[in-house]
Amino acid sequence: MLKVEQYEFIRSGYRVYGLSISELSRRTGHSRNTIRKLLNNEYTGYSARSHQPFPALEPYIDIINSWLEKDKEQHRKQKHTARRIYTRLVREHGFEGAESTVRRYVRLVRGKYGMDPNKAYIPADPDAGLEAEVDWGEFSAVIGGRTRRLKLFCMRSKYSGKCFVRAYPVERQQALFDAHIHAFAFFNGVFRRLIYDNMTPAVQKVLHGQKRVEQDSFTRFRAYYSFEAVFCNPGQGHEKGGVEGLVGFARRNFLVPVPRVHTLEELNRHLLEECMAYGNHTISGRQNTVNERFEHEKEHLIDLPQVPYANEMPLGGKADHYSTVVLDKNRYSVPTRYAGFRVRALLGVDTVTIYHSGRKIAEHPRAYGNNKWILEPDHYLDLLHRRPAAFATAKPIRQWRNHWPENHEHLLERFKSAQGTSKGTRDFIEVLMLYRELGPAEVESAVERALASGVSSADAVKHLARAPAAEYLPERLRSWPSLPQADVSIYSRLGGVA
């Protein structure tokens, strides 16, 4: 690299002292072409490196590359950022280097892995408690061992930046209302104005300018909570850029790596914890944390109504000969004694409740999609008890057998072996009926004890299930005190008594 002193000597020697290019080349050791370039250009000081070393990051480069490679298989909006990579390196691998080092490396490989360029935003200074922005996003999660595409509801305060996110299987109007209800409870108040894009659950028709024809049910909902709805111009999502940024931020920071949970409820508990933790974050360009700003903002929110909005859809139907009712394109079971009867149903976001003559007769988790059979096995046990030959092929039983305890299969085989297929199956159905009065743990414990005791009848299992478990423990029997052997000779003398 050329030093600045040499640059000065060459320029001054040529311009002031009249030295030739050849003489300057001889004195400095630089080629004549180099001398000519220095005379025609300003001093640059250094040349760019052909290779940028990362000594502190070297042991972790393969890990970073593997994460970025896996990102190719993920949704385009649910990939690692430099910040997320740095956080994972610190938490999972004990990385002690600087975040700037990670950022420089990721920037160098940006083109290789298709990372998005930075975006510019206009700074805003909104009023406290006045506005919040609402949007939906998409993401992937593994629930119960199966990868699912889910919807991510996001609401963000424009003043404090406090955010709420929640996952749903669909982006329907009921889900939108339910998400608002949970968000308002999270903020403990209602923002006076909410900003949306032109989502179908809220907007029936887009008119000229800012005018919209709202869905009637959406108008009723916002009237109940007394907020104003403002809609962006079509295709101008940047008009609610804060929440659009939140959608991406939540995907990258709350949902990377891809969550693996047992239920959707577990996933939403995780998201709620992340939202609460985000309150300690300080947004770039601000001095106070999100929670500190929200402490001032919450005083300006509209109070919640005493009773939350009744977010249920009433429907009517008739139970068919399969003892199912078709509701929103899916089948839900009722007890077989109601086959052929008219029923009423309330469809919530998570549950479906079915009534007959004002009495609740069934409750199921809500299913989305088409032609799904949501069957409660207990609804069919009475009929199967009369028709045990249908037990093996009954759809509700087949669904149940996929996840019931293995000891149930052993007990069924023992009953059939001891009593014959028909009578043994009928007796086993009586054991399944115990779930109506006892919890799963109690029934499963009774089945285990029945198998250990060698019993082969439902009456014995019922007795074991309803009696205290300690009465049947061999250890307890062995701990009872032994009585002395009885003297029976006294009974022979009783015969001689007059």
N, C-alpha and C positions, 0 to 999 in steps of 0.2 A: 504494500500500500504506500502511495506517495505521501510523504510528510509535508506539512504546510511550509516548513522552512525551505525545502527543495523547490516547492512551487514558487515561493517568493524569489529565490536565487535565480531561477530560470527566467521568470518574467522581468525582473530587474536587470539581469545580465544582458538580455536581448534589447529591452526597451531603453535602458539608461546608459549602459556601458558599451553597447554595440557589438556584443559577442555574437558569433555566428551560431547557427543551429548545430553545425558539426562540432564546434568547440564546446558548446553546452552539453552535447551528447557525450563527448570525451570526458568532461569534468564530472558529470553526474552519473554516468553509466546507463542512462536511459536511451532508448532508440530515438532516431531522428523523427520517426512518426509520432512517438509519444511527446517529444518536445513540441512539435507542430500543434498537436491537440491541446497541450497546456497553454500555448500562446493564443489559441483561438477560443478557449472556453474558460469558464469560471472554475474555481477549485471545488471539487466534489467531496474530497476528504476520504472516501472509501468506495469500494465496489461491493455490489450485492453478493451475498454468499450463495454458492450453488447448493448448499445443504444446511438446513437449520437444525442444530443439535438440541436435544431436550434431555439433559443428563438427569434431572430430578424425575422426569416422567418416563424415562426409558423402561423401567420394570413394569409399567402399567400400560404401555402402548398396545400390546396384544389384547389386553382386557378391553380397552377403549374400542379398538377395531372390531372386536367380536360383538360388542353392544351395537355399534353402528351397522354391522353386517346384519344382525338380527332385526334391526329396524326396517330393513328392506321388506320384511314379511309382514310388518305391522301397518295399521292404518296410517295414511300420510300425515295425519294431524296428531298422531300419538307416538311421537318418536323422541329420542333423547336430544336435549339441548346441551350446550357446553356447561351451563349451570347445573343441570341435573347430573351430568357425568361427573362433575367435580364433587357434588354432594354424595353420590354413591361411592366414589373412590375413597372419600374421607370416612364414611360410615362403615363400609363393607371391607375395605382393604387397608385402612390406616394410612392413607396418603397424607403426607405432611407438607407437600409443596403448595404453591400459590394457585389461586383460581385463574389468575392471568395466564399462567403457563398452560393450563388446560385449554383456555379460550384460544390462545395462539395456535396450539396444535389442531384443534377442531377447525379453526378458520382455514388452516392450510389444506385440510382434507375435505373442505366444504364441497368443492366441485365433485370429488370422487363419490361422495355419499349423498349428493343431491340435497344439501341443506338449503333452506330458504334464505334469501338475503334479508338484511335488516329492513324494517319499515319505519317510516316517519309518522309522528303524531303531532297534533296541535295541542299545546297545553291548555287546560281549562281550569276555571276557578268557580265551581258551582256552589249554590247555596246549600246549607245544611238541611237535611231532611226533605228536600224538595223533590229530587229525582232519583230514580234507580232504573237500571237497564236490564232487560230480560232477553234471553236467547236460549236456543237449543244447540247441542252438539252431539256428535256420535263418538262411540268408543267401543273397545272390545274388553271383555272380562271372561274369566273361566269360572262358571258357577256350577257347582256339583259335578265337576269334571268335564263339563261341556263348554266350548267356546261360544259365546253369544254376542251379538251386536246389540248394544243398548243405546238409549237416549240419555243425554246429560242435560238436565235443566240447570240454568245459571241465572242468578239475580245478583246485581252488584250496585252498591250505593255509589253515586257519582262523587259525593263529597268525601266520605271517609274511606271508600274503597273496600269496606267490609262486604264479604261475599257469602253466598249460600249456593251450594250445588247438591243435586240429588239425582239418582239414577232411576230410570223407568224403562219398562220393556217397549213402550210405544210413545208416540208424540201426540196422542189424542187429546180432545178437549178436557176429559175428566182428569187425565194426568196433568194437564196444564193447571187446572183448578187446584188439584191436590198439592202440586208443587208450590203454588202461591200460598196455600194455607200453611204448609210447613215453613215456608220462607218467612211469612209474617210472624209466625210463632218464634222463629229463630231471632228475628230482629226485634220482637216484642212491640211491634207497631207497623203502620202502613205508610209507605211513601205517598206523597200527594200526587205524584205523577210518575207513571211507568212508561218506558220507551220500548217499543217492539218493532220488529220487522213486520211484514204483512202476512203473518202466519194464518193459515186457514182456520184453526180453531177459534181465532179471534175476529178475523175479517171475512166478511161474506163477499164484498165487492170493493175494488179500489177505484175511487173516482178521481177527478182532476185535483191536482195539488195535494193538500193534506187531508182531504175529505175521504171518509171511508164509511161503508155500510157494515156495521158490526153484526156478528152473530147475536141473535136475541139472547141466548143463554149467557154469552160473554158480557153483554150489557147488564144483565141482571146480576151477574157475579160482581162486576166492578162497582155497581151501584150499592151492593151489600157492604162492600168494604170502603166505599166513598173515595175512590181514587180516579184520576183522569188518565186515559190512555192516549199516548202519542205514537204515531206510526211513521217510520222512516219512508223516504222516497224509494220506490222500487229499485233494487240493485245497488242501493247506497248503504251497505252495511256499516261503513265507516262512521255513519251518523250516530251509531251507538258503539263506538270503538272500544270503550272500556270493557263492556261485557264480552265483546268478541275476543278481546285479549284474554279475558278470564277463561273463556272456553278452552283456548289453547293452553293457557297456564295450568288449568286444572288437569287437562289431559297429560301434560308433560310432567307435572310435579305430584299430583295426587294419584295418577293412574299409570305410572311407569315405575318399575316393570308392571306388566299386565297383571291385575289383581287375580288371585285364586281364592275363592271363598265358597262356602257351602250354600249360602242363600243370598238373595237380593237384599234382604234386611241387614245381613252382616256387611255387605258392601256399603250400604247407606250409612251404617254406623261409622265405618271407616271414613267416609267422605265428610260426615259431620265433625269428626275429630280433626280432620285436616282443616276444615273451615274455621274451627275454633282456634287452632294453632296459628293460622294465618293472621289472626288479629294482632299477634306480636310483631308482625312484619312492618317495616318502614318502607313506604313506596318511594322510589327514586325522586329526588327533588323536594321531598317533604321532611320536616324536622320531627314530627310526631308519628307514633305508631298508628296503625289502623284502629286499634281499640281505643287509643287516647282521643282520636278524632271522633270516633263513634260515641264516646261518652258525652260529647257536646251535641252530637247530631240527634241522639235518641229522644232528647227533650222536644224536638220539633216534629216527631212522627205522629200520625193520627192513631188514637187509641184503638185497640182491637175490639171488635164486638164481643159481647158476653158469651155468645154461642157461635162456634165456627159454622161456616157455610155447609149446608147439607149436600154434600157432593155425591149424590146417589141417583142412579137412573132407574125409575120404576118401569117394569115390563110385566106383561101378562103372558100366560101360556097354558098348555095342557100337557100333563104327564102322559107319555105314550106307553105302549105295551112293554117297552124296555125299562119302564120306571125312570125315564129321563125327560128333562125339559130342555128344549132348544132355546138358548138365550145368546144373542149376539153371535150366531153362527156356530156355537159350541154346545155340547150336551152336558147337562148336570143331573146327577141322580137324586131321586127322592126315595123314601121307603116304599117297598113294593105295594103296600096297601093303598097308596095314593095313585096307582096307575089308572089312567082314565079320568082323573079329576082335574078341574081347573085350579091353577095356582097363580100367585103373584110373586114377583121377585124384585129385589133391590140390588142393582149392580153398582158396587163401589169400585175403586181403583184396584184394590187388593182382594176383595172378597165378594162372593155372591150369596145372598141370603134368600131363601125360598119360604113362602108362607102359604098356608091353606086355612081359610076361614079365620084369618087374623092370628094364627098360631104358627110359630116358626117350626118348620119340619126338616130343614136342611141348611147347611152352610158349607161353602166350598171356597178354596182359593180361586181367584179370578184367572181365567185362561185367555190368551190372545192368539189370534190366528183363526183357522177354519177347521171344522169337523174334528175337534178334539173331544174325547170322552173323559169327563172328570167324574169318576165313580167312587162312592164311599162303600167299601165292601160290606159294612154292617147293614146297609139298606137291603141287602139281598140274602142275609143269613137265614131269616125265617123261611123264605121260599126255598132256599137250598136245603134246609133241614127236612123239608117235605120231599125234595127231589135230589137226593144225594148223588144220583148218577150224573147230574149236570155240574157237579163241583169242579172236576178236573179241567173242564173247558170253559168255565164261566169267566167272562172278561174281567169283572172286578176282582175275582180271586187271582187270576193270572197277574194282574197289575200288582196286587198285594204281595204275592209270592216272590216278586223280584227283589223285595227289600225286607221281608219279615225275617226274624231270627232263624238260624239254621236248626235250632232245637225243635222248632215247630214241625219241620219236615221229619225229624226222627220220631216225634210223638205220633204223627199221622201214620207213618209206616208201622209203628208198633200197634196202634189201634187196629189197622186193617189186617195185620198179621194175626192178632189175637181174636178179632171178632168177625172178620170177613170184610170185604171192600165196602159194601153198602152200609152195614151197621157201624163199622169202624169210622167211616167218613161222617156219618150222622153224629156219632159220639164226639168226634173231633170238632165238628161245627159248634157243639155246645161249649167246648173249651174256648173257641173264638168269641162266643157271646159274652165271655167274662170281661172282655174289653169294655162292655157297656157300663159296668159298675166299678171296675178296678183300672188302675193305671197300667201302662205298658210294662213298667219295671216289676210290678207285683205279679202280673200274669206270666211274664217270662221267667221270673224266679220260681213260680209254682210249677211251670213246665220242667224246669231244670231238676227240681226236687222229685217230680214225678218220674222222670227218666232215671234218676239215681235210685229211687225206691223200687223201681220195677213194676209200677202200677200200669194198668191197661184199660182204664175206664175214665169217663169224664167226671163221674161222681167223686172219684178219688182226687182228681186234679182240683175240682171245686173245693173240696175239703182242705186241701193243702193251701189253696189260694186264700181262703177266708180265715184260716187259723194262723196264729203267730208262728213265724218261721222257726223261732228258737225251739219250739216243742219237738221238732223233727231232726234236730242236730244230734248225731251220734255222740258228739263230745258231751252234750248236756246229759244224755242218758247215762253215760259212763260216770258222770260226776255225782249222780244220785247216791245217797248212802245205802249200804247193804244192810238188810235186816237179818237178825240171827235165825238159824234154822228152827222151825216150829216143832214143838214136842207134840206129836199126834197121839201118843199113847193114852192121853187123858180121855180121848173119845171112846176107847175100848171099855173104859170103866163106867161110862155113862149108861151103858146097857144094863148094868146091875142095879141101878138106882130104882127103888120101888116107887 
